[in-house]
Amino acid sequence: MPASRFGARKARRFSNMAITSRKAVHERLHRRIRKKISGTAERPRLAVHFSGKHVYAQVVDDDAGKTLIAASTMQKDVLGKNKAAANRTTAEMIGKVIAERALGKKIDKVVFDRGGFQYHGKVKALADAAREGGLKF
């Protein structure tokens, strides 16, 4: 027990604070982004996600609620003989694959949804590779 009653109040005040995890912060950021960004039939949304091991990208028409195109490192034809890893090189590979699949379905304009991730590193590499592949956003 603290020597004074004021010390006890100070200790109690911070003991029941809500602890936020990185996942909760990430989800809050993603919800904030999704308030402003939505995909239409003319300009679908290019959504990206990075887990610890894999890279995922999909082109979504939010009006219809349908995923039009998807690519990830879990697909054997995308990865080839390379080992799955969520790094810049695989992000660039997924960006190129998603761009060529989108152009194959005559989609050339998209809205980029970084999914709560900061726009640098893997996210920037995927976006730049998709732009080089012919997508406009």
PAGUPA-681209 format. One line per 10 residues: number of its first residue (from 1); their letters; for each residue x, y, z of C-alpha. Coordinates in Angstrom, 3 decimals. Example, Ala and Ser with C-alpha at 12.3 -4.5 7.8 and 13.67 -1.06 7.14 Angstrom:
% residues 2
1 = AS = 12.300 -4.500 7.800  13.670 -1.060 7.140
END
This chain:
% residues 137
1 = MPASRFGARK = 0.000 0.000 0.000  1.372 3.425 -0.929  2.335 5.794 1.841  -0.270 8.417 0.915  -3.808 8.121 -0.354  -2.940 10.281 -3.390  -0.396 7.721 -4.540  -3.070 5.034 -4.347  -5.392 7.041 -6.587  -2.639 7.590 -9.105
11 = ARRFSNMAIT = -1.856 3.876 -9.247  -5.516 2.913 -9.590  -6.221 5.376 -12.371  -3.922 3.642 -14.858  -4.517 0.061 -13.801  -7.777 -0.408 -15.735  -6.894 1.434 -18.953  -7.904 -0.286 -22.168  -4.986 -2.011 -23.818  -5.048 -1.732 -27.613
21 = SRKAVHERLH = -3.257 -4.273 -29.724  -1.605 -3.653 -33.075  -4.389 -5.638 -34.723  -7.077 -3.394 -33.187  -5.236 -0.270 -34.334  -4.861 -1.741 -37.832  -8.578 -2.579 -38.025  -9.539 0.929 -36.863  -7.353 2.468 -39.584  -8.830 0.146 -42.194
31 = RRIRKKISGT = -12.395 1.097 -41.217  -11.484 4.773 -41.479  -10.055 4.256 -44.975  -13.067 2.224 -46.110  -15.410 5.074 -45.177  -13.853 7.123 -47.967  -12.986 4.438 -50.540  -15.384 2.127 -52.332  -15.169 0.337 -55.656  -17.695 0.644 -58.446
41 = AERPRLAVHF = -18.143 -1.277 -61.686  -16.232 1.455 -63.563  -13.468 1.800 -60.935  -13.219 -1.262 -58.701  -11.183 -1.266 -55.498  -7.727 -2.873 -55.440  -7.482 -4.173 -51.865  -4.182 -5.464 -50.478  -3.403 -7.489 -47.375  -0.140 -8.718 -45.918
51 = SGKHVYAQVV = 0.024 -11.503 -43.384  3.254 -12.636 -41.814  3.872 -15.115 -44.621  1.661 -14.232 -47.597  0.657 -11.307 -49.822  -2.931 -10.986 -51.044  -4.479 -8.606 -53.592  -7.988 -8.517 -54.982  -10.040 -6.276 -57.224  -13.504 -5.779 -55.726
61 = DDDAGKTLIA = -16.727 -4.256 -57.044  -18.327 -3.007 -53.812  -21.636 -2.067 -55.477  -22.254 -5.669 -56.517  -20.341 -7.101 -53.549  -18.193 -9.317 -55.785  -14.494 -10.033 -56.058  -13.600 -9.697 -59.714  -9.935 -10.749 -59.653  -7.637 -12.119 -56.964
71 = ASTMQKDVLG = -3.964 -13.009 -56.670  -1.937 -14.222 -53.726  1.258 -16.021 -52.863  -0.827 -19.028 -51.835  -1.507 -19.802 -55.506  1.074 -22.190 -56.945  0.978 -20.681 -60.458  1.827 -17.232 -59.078  4.628 -18.247 -56.765  6.285 -20.861 -58.965
81 = KNKAAANRTT = 9.241 -22.506 -57.245  9.873 -19.559 -54.920  9.221 -19.909 -51.214  6.261 -17.950 -49.818  7.295 -14.809 -47.976  5.640 -11.442 -47.393  8.459 -9.240 -48.661  9.007 -6.617 -51.346  9.880 -9.014 -54.151  6.740 -11.096 -53.709
91 = AEMIGKVIAE = 4.683 -7.911 -53.375  6.052 -6.725 -56.730  5.258 -10.121 -58.245  1.655 -9.980 -56.966  1.314 -6.407 -58.286  2.350 -7.500 -61.780  0.061 -10.551 -61.705  -2.978 -8.586 -60.517  -2.351 -5.941 -63.209  -2.163 -8.457 -66.053
101 = RALGKKIDKV = -5.266 -10.303 -64.797  -7.166 -7.007 -64.531  -6.160 -5.939 -68.030  -7.268 -9.379 -69.257  -10.761 -8.587 -67.934  -10.601 -5.067 -69.462  -10.182 -3.284 -66.120  -7.577 -0.534 -66.291  -8.751 1.990 -63.655  -8.918 1.062 -59.968
111 = VFDRGGFQYH = -9.079 2.720 -56.562  -6.184 1.668 -54.328  -7.080 0.430 -50.837  -3.947 0.038 -48.740  -5.989 -1.731 -46.067  -4.694 0.130 -43.033  -1.051 -0.527 -43.907  1.355 2.390 -44.275  2.117 3.346 -47.866  5.783 2.389 -47.980
121 = GKVKALADAA = 7.825 -0.754 -48.364  5.714 -3.718 -49.477  2.557 -1.686 -50.110  4.395 0.843 -52.274  6.201 -1.937 -54.151  2.902 -3.674 -54.961  1.282 -0.403 -56.058  4.228 0.590 -58.263  4.325 -2.865 -59.903  0.577 -2.660 -60.594
131 = REGGLKF = 1.056 0.792 -62.143  3.906 -0.513 -64.305  1.644 -3.379 -65.349  -0.878 -0.902 -66.758  -3.327 -0.121 -63.955  -4.240 3.514 -63.311  -5.054 4.804 -59.808
END
